């Protein structure tokens, strides 16, 4: 949340102007209720989330392979996993992040406006074997909102939190737009 020393009207206009130059999809704009909602997609969840590191032991050490460690948000990784029969299988793991953001405006005084940004993150994790002989495929999601921890819905091995970068970027863009207006540039 951030408080701007500007009227609701100026802050709202700055937000609309700053969002129009981004690659977000505006879902709804309701000045009466003071809410702007937009959607986003990121091929690199690590821009917005920290999901720790994941260690894959491969095939339970039977071939002496070293465990592999990857970022939980890695967009695309190839690794060795163990299938149901405890056989090593080369697999590709991909992630994709989608989400919705609500920007909520409220008057905090005659010339003061509070703006809160709340994001809902939905990171999909897909793993698929690269072997025709041992087909394997799984898909799971980590869904959570700003300020919460997201837990992988298939076992809890993946724990994610927001880096607050998206929320901060939105608030910074509004602030920059307001500074431009104050300086007479807009």
Contact map, one row per residue, 1 for C-alpha under 8 A:
111000000000000000000000000000000000000000000000000000000000000000000000000000000000000000000000000000000000000001111000000000000000000000000000000000000000000000000000000000000000000000
111100000000000000000000000000000000000000000000000000000000000000000000000000000000000000000000000000000000000001110000000000000000000000000000000000000000000000000000001000000000000000
111110000000000000000000000000000000000000000000000000000000000000000000000000000000000000000000000000000001000111100000000000000000000000000000000000000000000000000000000000000000000000
011111000010000000000000000000000000000000000000000000000000000000000000000000000000000000000000000000000000000111100000000000000000000000000000000000000000000000000000000000100000000000
001111100000000000000000000000000000000000000000000000000000000000000000000000000000000000000000000000000000001110000000000000000000000000000000000000000000000000000000000000000000000000
000111110110000000000000000000000000000000000000000000000000000000000000000000000000000000000000000000000000001110000000000000000000000000000000000000000000000000000000000000000000000000
000011111110000000000000000000000000000000000000000000000000000000000000000000000000000000000000000000000010011110000000000000000000000000000000000000000000000000000000000000000000000000
000001111111000000000000000000000000000000000000000000000000000000000000000000000000000000000000000000001110001110000000000000000000000000000000000000000000000000000000000000000000000000
000000111111100000000000000000000000000000000000000000000000000000000000000000000000000000000000000000000000000000000000000000000000000000000000000000000000000000000000000000000000000000
000001111111110000000000000000000000000000000000000000000000000000000000000000000000000000000000000000000000000000000000000000000000000000000000000000000000000000000000000000000100000000
000101111111111000000000000000000000000000000000000000000000000000000000000000000000000000000000000000000000000010000000000000000000000000000000000000000000000000000000000001000100000000
000000011111111100000000000000100000000000000000000000000000000000000000000000000000000000000000000000001000000000000000000000000000000000000000000000000000000000000000000000000000000000
000000001111111110000000000000000000000000000000000000000000000000000000000000000000000000000000000000000000000000000000000000000000000000000000000000000000000000000000000000000000000000
000000000111111111000000000000000000000000000000000000000000000000000000000000000000000000000000000000000000000000000000000000000000000000000000000000000000000000000000000001101100000000
000000000011111111100000000000000000000000000000000000000000000000000000000000000000000000000000000000000000000000000000000000000000000000000000000000000000000000000000000011001000000000
000000000001111111110000000000000000000000000000000000000000000000000000000000000000000000000000000000000000000000000000000000000000000000000000000000000000000000000000000000000000000000
000000000000111111111000000000000000000000000000000000000000000000000000000000000000000000000000000000000000000000000000000000000000000000000000000000000000000000000000000000001000000000
000000000000011111111100000000000000000000000000000000000000000000000000000000000000000000000000000000000000000000000000000000000000000000000000000000000000000000000000000011001000000000
000000000000001111111101000000000000000000000000000000000000000000000000000000000000000000000000000000000000000000000000000000000000000000000000000000000000000000000000010010000000000000
000000000000000111111111000000000000000000000000000000000000000000000000000000000000000000000000000000000000000000000000000000000000000000000000000000000000000000000000000000000000000000
000000000000000011111110000000000000000000000000000000000000000000000000000000000000000000000000000000000000000000000000000000000000000000000000000000000000000000000000000000000000000000
000000000000000001111111000000000000000000000000000000000000000000000000000000000000000000000000000000000000000000000000000000000000000000000000000000000000000000000000000000000000000000
000000000000000000011111100000000000000100000000000000000000000000000000000000000000000000000000000000000000000000000000000000000000000000000000000000000000000000000000000000000000000000
000000000000000000110111110000000000011100000000000000000000000000000000000000000000000000000000000000000000000000000000000000000000000000000000000000000000000000000000000000000000000000
000000000000000000000011111000000000011100000000000000000000000000000000000000000000000000000000000000000000000000000000000000000000000000000000000000000000000000000000000000000000000000
000000000000000000000001111110000001111000000000000000000000000000000000000000000000000000000000000000000000000000000000000000000000000000000000000000000000000000000000000000000000000000
000000000000000000000000111110000001111000000000000000000000000000000000000000000000000000000000000000000000000000000000000000000000000000000000000000000000000000000000000000000000000000
000000000000000000000000011111000011110000000000000000000000000000000000000000000000000000000000000000000000000000000000000000000000000000000000000000000000000000000000000000000000000000
000000000000000000000000011111100011100000000000000000000000000000000000000000000000000000000000000000000000000000000000000000000000000000000000000000000000000000000000000000000000000000
000000000000000000000000000111111111000000000000000000000000000000000000000000000000000000000000000000000000000000000000000000000000000000000000000000000000000000000000000000000000000000
000000000001000000000000000011111111000000000000000000000000000000000000000000000000000000000000000000000000000000000000000000000000000000000000000000000000000000000000000000000000000000
000000000000000000000000000001111100000000000000000000000000000000000000000000000000000000000000000000000000000000000000000000000000000000000000000000000000000000000000000000000000000000
000000000000000000000000000001111110000000000000000000000000000000000000000000000000000000000000000000000000000000000000000000000000000000000000000000000000000000000000000000000000000000
000000000000000000000000000001111111000000000000000000000000000000000000000000000000000000000000000000011100000000000000000000000000000000000000000000000000000000000000000000000000000000
000000000000000000000000000111101111100000000000000000000000000000000000000000000000000000000000000001111000000000000000000000000000000000000000000000000000000000000000000000000000000000
000000000000000000000000011111100111110000000000000000000000000000000000000000000000000000000000000001110000000000000000000000000000000000000000000000000000000000000000000000000000000000
000000000000000000000000011110000011111000000000000000000000000000000000000000000000000000000000000111100000000000000000000000000000000000000000000000000000000000000000000000000000000000
000000000000000000000001111100000001111100000000000000000000000000000000000000000000000000000000000111000000000000000000000000000000000000000000000000000000000000000000000000000000000000
000000000000000000000001111000000000111110000000000000000000000000000000000000000000000000000000011110000000000000000000000000000000000000000000000000000000000000000000000000000000000000
000000000000000000000011100000000000011111000000000000000000000000000000000000000000000000000000011100000000000000000000000000000000000000000000000000000000000000000000000000000000000000
000000000000000000000000000000000000001111100000000000000000000000000000000000000000000000000001111000000000000000000000000000000000000000000000000000000000000000000000000000000000000000
000000000000000000000000000000000000000111111000000000000000000000000000000000000000000000000001110000000000000000000000000000000000000000000000000000000000000000000000000000000000000000
000000000000000000000000000000000000000011111000000000000000000000000000001000000000000000000011100000000000000000000000000000000000000000000000000000000000000000000000000000000000000000
000000000000000000000000000000000000000001111110000000000000000000000000111000000000000000000011100000000000000000000000000000000000000000000000000000000000000000000000000000000000000000
000000000000000000000000000000000000000001111111100000000000000000000000111000000000000000000011100000000000000000000000001000000000000000000000000000000000000000000000000000000000000000
000000000000000000000000000000000000000000011111110000000000000000000000110000000000000000000000000000000000000000000000000000000000000000000000000000000000000000000000000000000000000000
000000000000000000000000000000000000000000011111100000000000000000000000000000000000000000000000000000000000000000000000000000000000000000000000000000000000000000101000000000000000000000
000000000000000000000000000000000000000000001111110000000000000000000000000000000000000000000000000000000000000000000000000000000000000000000000000000000000000001111100000000000000000000
000000000000000000000000000000000000000000001111111000000000000000000000100000000000000000000000000000000000000000000000000000000000000000000000000000000000000111100000000000000000000000
000000000000000000000000000000000000000000000101111100000000000000000001100000000000000000000000000000000000000000000000000000000000000000000000000000000000000111100000000000000000000000
000000000000000000000000000000000000000000000000111110000000000000000011100000000000000000000000000000000000000000000000000000000000000000000000000000000000011110000000000000000000000000
000000000000000000000000000000000000000000000000011111000000000000000011100000000000000000000000000000000000000000000000000000000000000000000000000000000000011100000000000000000000000000
000000000000000000000000000000000000000000000000001111100000000000001111000000000000000000000000000000000000000000000000000000000000000000000000000000000000000000000000000000000000000000
000000000000000000000000000000000000000000000000000111110000000000001111000000000000000000000000000000000000000000000000000000000000000000000000000000000000010000000000000000000000000000
000000000000000000000000000000000000000000000000000011111000000000111100000000000000000000000000000000000000000000000000000000000000000000000000000000000000000000000000000000000000000000
000000000000000000000000000000000000000000000000000001111100000000111000000000111000000000000000000000000000000000000000000000000000000000000000000000000000000000000000000000000000000000
000000000000000000000000000000000000000000000000000000111111100011110000000000011000000000000000000000000000000000000000000000000000000000000000000000000000000000000000000000000000000000
000000000000000000000000000000000000000000000000000000011111100011110000000000111100000110000000000000000000000000000000000000000000000000000000000000000000000000000000000000000000000000
000000000000000000000000000000000000000000000000000000001111111010000000000000011100011110000000000000000000000000000000000000000000000000000000000000000000000000000000000000000000000000
000000000000000000000000000000000000000000000000000000001111110000000000000000000100010000000000000000000000000000000000000000000000000000000000000000000000000000000000000000000000000000
000000000000000000000000000000000000000000000000000000001111111111000000000000000000000000000000000000000000000000000000000000000000000000000000000000000000000000000000000000000000000000
000000000000000000000000000000000000000000000000000000000011111110000000000000000000000000000000000000000000000000000000000000000000000000000000000000000000000000000000000000000000000000
000000000000000000000000000000000000000000000000000000000010111110000000000000000000000000000000000000000000000000000000000000000000000000000000000000000000000000000000000000000000000000
000000000000000000000000000000000000000000000000000000000000111111000000000000000000000000000000000000000000000000000000000000000000000000000000000000000000000000000000000000000000000000
000000000000000000000000000000000000000000000000000000001110111111100000000000000000000000000000000000000000000000000000000000000000000000000000000000000000000000000000000000000000000000
000000000000000000000000000000000000000000000000000000001100100111110000000000000000000000000000000000000000000000000000000000000000000000000000000000000000000000000000000000000000000000
000000000000000000000000000000000000000000000000000000111100000011111000000000000000000000000000000000000000000000000000000000000000000000000000000000000000000000000000000000000000000000
000000000000000000000000000000000000000000000000000000111100000001111100000000110000000000000000000000000000000000000000000000000000000000000000000000000000000000000000000000000000000000
000000000000000000000000000000000000000000000000000011110000000000111110000000000000000000000000000000000000000000000000000000000000000000000000000000000000000000000000000000000000000000
000000000000000000000000000000000000000000000000000011100000000000011111010010000000000000000000000000000000000000000000000000000000000000000000000000000000000000000000000000000000000000
000000000000000000000000000000000000000000000000001111000000000000001111110000000000000000000000000000000000000000000000000000000000000000000000000000000000000000000000000000000000000000
000000000000000000000000000000000000000000000000011111000000000000000111110000000000000000000000000000000000000000000000000000000000000000000000000000000000010000000000000000000000000000
000000000000000000000000000000000000000000011100111100000000000000000011111000000000000000000010000000000000000000000000000000000000000000000000000000000000000000000000000000000000000000
000000000000000000000000000000000000000000011100000000000000000000000111111110000000000000000110000000000000000000000000000000000000000000000000000000000000000000000000000000000000000000
000000000000000000000000000000000000000000111000000000000000000000000000111110000000000000001111000000000000000000000000000000000000000000000000000000000000000000000000000000000000000000
000000000000000000000000000000000000000000000000000000000000000000000000011111000000000000011110000000000000000000000000000000000000000000000000000000000000000000000000000000000000000000
000000000000000000000000000000000000000000000000000000000000000000000100011111100000000000011100000000000000000000000000000000000000000000000000000000000000000000000000000000000000000000
000000000000000000000000000000000000000000000000000000000000000000000000000111110000000001111000000000000000000000000000000000000000000000000000000000000000000000000000000000000000000000
000000000000000000000000000000000000000000000000000000010100000000010000000011111000000001111000000000000000000000000000000000000000000000000000000000000000000000000000000000000000000000
000000000000000000000000000000000000000000000000000000011110000000010000000001111100000111100000000000000000000000000000000000000000000000000000000000000000000000000000000000000000000000
000000000000000000000000000000000000000000000000000000011110000000000000000000111110000111100000000000000000000000000000000000000000000000000000000000000000000000000000000000000000000000
000000000000000000000000000000000000000000000000000000000111000000000000000000011111111110000000000000000000000000000000000000000000000000000000000000000000000000000000000000000000000000
000000000000000000000000000000000000000000000000000000000000000000000000000000001111111110000000000000000000000000000000000000000000000100000000000000000000000000000000000000000000000000
000000000000000000000000000000000000000000000000000000000000000000000000000000000111111000000000000000000000000000000000000000000000000000000000000000000000000000000000000000000000000000
000000000000000000000000000000000000000000000000000000000000000000000000000000000111111000000000000000000000000000000000000000000000000000000000000000000000000000000000000000000000000000
000000000000000000000000000000000000000000000000000000000011000000000000000000000111111100000000000000000000000000000000000000000000000000000000000000000000000000000000000000000000000000
000000000000000000000000000000000000000000000000000000000010000000000000000000000111111110000000000000000000000000000000000000000000000000000000000000000000000000000000000000000000000000
000000000000000000000000000000000000000000000000000000000110000000000000000000011110011111000000000000000000000000000000000000000000000000000000000000000000000000000000000000000000000000
000000000000000000000000000000000000000000000000000000000110000000000000000000011110001111100000000000000000000000000000000000001110010000000000000000000000000000000000000000000000000000
000000000000000000000000000000000000000000000000000000000000000000000000000001111000000111110000000000000000000000000000000000001110000000000000000000000000000000000000000000000000000000
000000000000000000000000000000000000000000000000000000000000000000000000000001111000000011111000000000000000000000000000000000111110000000000000000000000000000000000000000000000000000000
000000000000000000000000000000000000000000000000000000000000000000000000000111100000000001111100000000000000000000000000000000111100000000000000000000000000000000000000000000000000000000
000000000000000000000000000000000000000000000000000000000000000000000000001111100000000000111110000000000000000000000000000011110000000000000000000000000000000000000000000000000000000000
000000000000000000000000000000000000000000000000000000000000000000000000011110000000000000011111000000000000000000000000000011100000000000000000000000000000000000000000000000000000000000
000000000000000000000000000000000000000000111000000000000000000000000000111100000000000000001111100000000000000000000000001111000000000000000000000000000000000000000000000000000000000000
000000000000000000000000000000000000000011111000000000000000000000000000001000000000000000000111110000000000000000000000001110000000000000000000000000000000000000000000000000000000000000
000000000000000000000000000000000000000011111000000000000000000000000000000000000000000000000011111000000000000000000000111100000000000000000000000000000000000000000000000000000000000000
000000000000000000000000000000000000001111000000000000000000000000000000000000000000000000000001111100000000000000000000111000000000000000000000000000000000000000000000000000000000000000
000000000000000000000000000000000000001110000000000000000000000000000000000000000000000000000000111110000000000000000011110000000000000000000000000000000000000000000000000000000000000000
000000000000000000000000000000000000111100000000000000000000000000000000000000000000000000000000011111000000000000000011100000000000000000000000000000000000000000000000000000000000000000
000000000000000000000000000000000000111000000000000000000000000000000000000000000000000000000000001111100000000000001111000000000000000000000000000000000000000000000000000000000000000000
000000000000000000000000000000000011110000000000000000000000000000000000000000000000000000000000000111110000000000001110000000000000000000000000000000000000000000000000000000000000000000
000000000000000000000000000000000011100000000000000000000000000000000000000000000000000000000000000011111000000000111100000000000000000000000000000000000000000000000000000000000000000000
000000000000000000000000000000000111000000000000000000000000000000000000000000000000000000000000000001111100000000111000000000000000000000000000000000000000000000000000000000000000000000
000000010001000000000000000000000110000000000000000000000000000000000000000000000000000000000000000000111110000011110000000000000000000000000000000000000000000000000000000000000000000000
000000010000000000000000000000000100000000000000000000000000000000000000000000000000000000000000000000011111000011100000000000000000000000000000000000000000000000000000000000000000000000
000000110000000000000000000000000000000000000000000000000000000000000000000000000000000000000000000000001111111111000000000000000000000000000000000000000000000000000000000000000000000000
001000000000000000000000000000000000000000000000000000000000000000000000000000000000000000000000000000000111111111000000000000000000000000000000000000000000000000000000000000000000000000
000000000000000000000000000000000000000000000000000000000000000000000000000000000000000000000000000000000011111110000000000000000000000000000000000000000000000000000000000000000000000000
000000100000000000000000000000000000000000000000000000000000000000000000000000000000000000000000000000000011111100000000000000000000000000000000000000000000000000000000000000000000000000
000011110000000000000000000000000000000000000000000000000000000000000000000000000000000000000000000000000011111110000000000000000000000000000000000000000000000000000000000000000000000000
001111110000000000000000000000000000000000000000000000000000000000000000000000000000000000000000000000000011111111000000000000000000000000000000000000000000000000000000000000000000000000
001111110010000000000000000000000000000000000000000000000000000000000000000000000000000000000000000000001111101111100000000000000000000000000000000000000000000000000000000000000000000000
111100000000000000000000000000000000000000000000000000000000000000000000000000000000000000000000000000001111000111110000000000000000000000000000000000000000000000000000000000000000000000
111100000000000000000000000000000000000000000000000000000000000000000000000000000000000000000000000000111100000011111000000000000000000000000000000000000000000000000000001000000000000000
110000000000000000000000000000000000000000000000000000000000000000000000000000000000000000000000000000111000000001111100000000000000000000000000000000000000000000000000000000000000000000
100000000000000000000000000000000000000000000000000000000000000000000000000000000000000000000000000011110000000000111110000000000000000000000000000000000000000000000010011000000000000000
000000000000000000000000000000000000000000000000000000000000000000000000000000000000000000000000000011100000000000011111000000000000000000000000110000000000000000000010000000000000000000
000000000000000000000000000000000000000000000000000000000000000000000000000000000000000000000000001111000000000000001111100000000000000000000000110000000000000000000010000000000000000000
000000000000000000000000000000000000000000000000000000000000000000000000000000000000000000000000001110000000000000000111110000000000000000000011110000000000000000000000000000000000000000
000000000000000000000000000000000000000000000000000000000000000000000000000000000000000000000000111100000000000000000011111000000000000000000111110000000000000000000000000000000000000000
000000000000000000000000000000000000000000000000000000000000000000000000000000000000000000000000111000000000000000000001111100000000000000001111000000000000000000000000000000000000000000
000000000000000000000000000000000000000000001000000000000000000000000000000000000000000000000011110000000000000000000000111110000000000000001110000000000000000000000000000000000000000000
000000000000000000000000000000000000000000000000000000000000000000000000000000000000000000000011100000000000000000000000011111000000000000111100000000000000000000000000000000000000000000
000000000000000000000000000000000000000000000000000000000000000000000000000000000000000000001111000000000000000000000000001111100000000000111000000000000000000000000000000000000000000000
000000000000000000000000000000000000000000000000000000000000000000000000000000000000000000001110000000000000000000000000000111110000000011110000000000000000000000000000000000000000000000
000000000000000000000000000000000000000000000000000000000000000000000000000000000000000000111100000000000000000000000000000011111000000111100000000000000000000000000000000000000000000000
000000000000000000000000000000000000000000000000000000000000000000000000000000000000000000111000000000000000000000000000000001111100001111000000000000000000000000000000000000000000000000
000000000000000000000000000000000000000000000000000000000000000000000000000000000000000011110000000000000000000000000000000000111111011110000000000000000000000000000000000000000000000000
000000000000000000000000000000000000000000000000000000000000000000000000000000000000000011110000000000000000000000000000000000011111001000000000000000000000000000000000000000000000000000
000000000000000000000000000000000000000000000000000000000000000000000000000000000000000011100000000000000000000000000000000000001111111000000000000000000000000000000000000000000000000000
000000000000000000000000000000000000000000000000000000000000000000000000000000000000000000000000000000000000000000000000000000001111111000000000000000000000000000000000000000000000000000
000000000000000000000000000000000000000000000000000000000000000000000000000000000000000000000000000000000000000000000000000000000011111000000000000000000000000000000000000000000000000000
000000000000000000000000000000000000000000000000000000000000000000000000000000000000000010000000000000000000000000000000000000001011111100000000000000000000000000000000000000000000000000
000000000000000000000000000000000000000000000000000000000000000000000000000000000000000000000000000000000000000000000000000000011111111110000000000000000000000000000000000000000000000000
000000000000000000000000000000000000000000000000000000000000000000000000000000000010000000000000000000000000000000000000000000111000011111000000000000000000000000000000000000000000000000
000000000000000000000000000000000000000000000000000000000000000000000000000000000000000000000000000000000000000000000000000001111000001111100000000000000000000000000000000000000000000000
000000000000000000000000000000000000000000000000000000000000000000000000000000000000000000000000000000000000000000000000000001110000000111110000000000000000000000000000000000000000000000
000000000000000000000000000000000000000000000000000000000000000000000000000000000000000000000000000000000000000000000000000111100000000011111000000000000000000000000000000000000000000000
000000000000000000000000000000000000000000000000000000000000000000000000000000000000000000000000000000000000000000000000000111000000000001111100000000011100000000000000000000000000000000
000000000000000000000000000000000000000000000000000000000000000000000000000000000000000000000000000000000000000000000000011110000000000000111110000000011000000000000000000000000000000000
000000000000000000000000000000000000000000000000000000000000000000000000000000000000000000000000000000000000000000000000111100000000000000011111000001111000010100000000000000000000000000
000000000000000000000000000000000000000000000000000000000000000000000000000000000000000000000000000000000000000000000001111000000000000000001111100001100000000000000000000000000000000000
000000000000000000000000000000000000000000000000000000000000000000000000000000000000000000000000000000000000000000000001110000000000000000000111110111000000000000000000000000000000000000
000000000000000000000000000000000000000000000000000000000000000000000000000000000000000000000000000000000000000000000111100000000000000000000011111111000000000000000000000000000000000000
000000000000000000000000000000000000000000000000000000000000000000000000000000000000000000000000000000000000000000000111100000000000000000000001111100000000000011010000000000000000000000
000000000000000000000000000000000000000000000000000000000000000000000000000000000000000000000000000000000000000000000000000000000000000000000000111110000000000011000000000000000000000000
000000000000000000000000000000000000000000000000000000000000000000000000000000000000000000000000000000000000000000000000000000000000000000000001111111000000000011000000000000000000000000
000000000000000000000000000000000000000000000000000000000000000000000000000000000000000000000000000000000000000000000000000000000000000000000001101111100000001111000000000000000000000000
000000000000000000000000000000000000000000000000000000000000000000000000000000000000000000000000000000000000000000000000000000000000000000000111100111110000001110000000000000000000000000
000000000000000000000000000000000000000000000000000000000000000000000000000000000000000000000000000000000000000000000000000000000000000000000110000011111001111100000000000000000000000000
000000000000000000000000000000000000000000000000000000000000000000000000000000000000000000000000000000000000000000000000000000000000000000011100000001111111111000000000000000000000000000
000000000000000000000000000000000000000000000000000000000000000000000000000000000000000000000000000000000000000000000000000000000000000000011100000000111111000000000000000000000000000000
000000000000000000000000000000000000000000000000000000000000000000000000000000000000000000000000000000000000000000000000000000000000000000010000000000011111100000000000000000000000000000
000000000000000000000000000000000000000000000000000000000000000000000000000000000000000000000000000000000000000000000000000000000000000000000000000000011111100000000000000000000000000000
000000000000000000000000000000000000000000000000000000000000000000000000000000000000000000000000000000000000000000000000000000000000000000000000000000111111111000000000000000000000000000
000000000000000000000000000000000000000000000000000000000000000000000000000000000000000000000000000000000000000000000000000000000000000000000000000000110111111000000000000000000000000000
000000000000000000000000000000000000000000000000001101000000000000000001000000000000000000000000000000000000000000000000000000000000000000000100000000110001111100000000000000000000000000
000000000000000000000000000000000000000000000000001100000000000000000000000000000000000000000000000000000000000000000000000000000000000000000000000011110001111110000000000000000000000000
000000000000000000000000000000000000000000000000111100000000000000000000000000000000000000000000000000000000000000000000000000000000000000000100000011100000011111000000000000000000000000
000000000000000000000000000000000000000000000000111000000000000000000000000000000000000000000000000000000000000000000000000000000000000000000000011111000000001111100000000000000000000000
000000000000000000000000000000000000000000000001110000000000000000000000000000000000000000000000000000000000000000000000000000000000000000000000011110000000000111111000000000000000000000
000000000000000000000000000000000000000000000011110000000000000000000000000000000000000000000000000000000000000000000000000000000000000000000000000000000000000011111100000000000000000000
000000000000000000000000000000000000000000000001000000000000000000000000000000000000000000000000000000000000000000000000000000000000000000000000010000000000000001111111000000000000000000
000000000000000000000000000000000000000000000011000000000000000000000000000000000000000000000000000000000000000000000000000000000000000000000000000000000000000001111111100000000000000000
000000000000000000000000000000000000000000000001000000000000000000000000000000000000000000000000000000000000000000000000000000000000000000000000000000000000000000111111110000000000000000
000000000000000000000000000000000000000000000000000000000000000000000000000000000000000000000000000000000000000000001110000000000000000000000000000000000000000000011111111000000000000000
000000000000000000000000000000000000000000000000000000000000000000000000000000000000000000000000000000000000000000000000000000000000000000000000000000000000000000011111111100000000000000
000000000000000000000000000000000000000000000000000000000000000000000000000000000000000000000000000000000000000000000000000000000000000000000000000000000000000000001111111110000000000000
000000000000000000100000000000000000000000000000000000000000000000000000000000000000000000000000000000000000000000001000000000000000000000000000000000000000000000000111111111000000000000
010000000000000000000000000000000000000000000000000000000000000000000000000000000000000000000000000000000000000000101000000000000000000000000000000000000000000000000011111111100000000000
000000000000000000000000000000000000000000000000000000000000000000000000000000000000000000000000000000000000000000000000000000000000000000000000000000000000000000000001111111110000000000
000000000000001001100000000000000000000000000000000000000000000000000000000000000000000000000000000000000000000000000000000000000000000000000000000000000000000000000000111111111000000000
000000000010011001000000000000000000000000000000000000000000000000000000000000000000000000000000000000000000000000000000000000000000000000000000000000000000000000000000011111111100000000
000100000000010000000000000000000000000000000000000000000000000000000000000000000000000000000000000000000000000000000000000000000000000000000000000000000000000000000000001111111110000000
000000000000000000000000000000000000000000000000000000000000000000000000000000000000000000000000000000000000000000000000000000000000000000000000000000000000000000000000000111111111000000
000000000000011011000000000000000000000000000000000000000000000000000000000000000000000000000000000000000000000000000000000000000000000000000000000000000000000000000000000011111111100000
000000000110010000000000000000000000000000000000000000000000000000000000000000000000000000000000000000000000000000000000000000000000000000000000000000000000000000000000000001111111110000
000000000000000000000000000000000000000000000000000000000000000000000000000000000000000000000000000000000000000000000000000000000000000000000000000000000000000000000000000000111111111000
000000000000000000000000000000000000000000000000000000000000000000000000000000000000000000000000000000000000000000000000000000000000000000000000000000000000000000000000000000011111111111
000000000000000000000000000000000000000000000000000000000000000000000000000000000000000000000000000000000000000000000000000000000000000000000000000000000000000000000000000000001111111111
000000000000000000000000000000000000000000000000000000000000000000000000000000000000000000000000000000000000000000000000000000000000000000000000000000000000000000000000000000000111111110
000000000000000000000000000000000000000000000000000000000000000000000000000000000000000000000000000000000000000000000000000000000000000000000000000000000000000000000000000000000011111111
000000000000000000000000000000000000000000000000000000000000000000000000000000000000000000000000000000000000000000000000000000000000000000000000000000000000000000000000000000000001111111
000000000000000000000000000000000000000000000000000000000000000000000000000000000000000000000000000000000000000000000000000000000000000000000000000000000000000000000000000000000001111111
000000000000000000000000000000000000000000000000000000000000000000000000000000000000000000000000000000000000000000000000000000000000000000000000000000000000000000000000000000000001101111
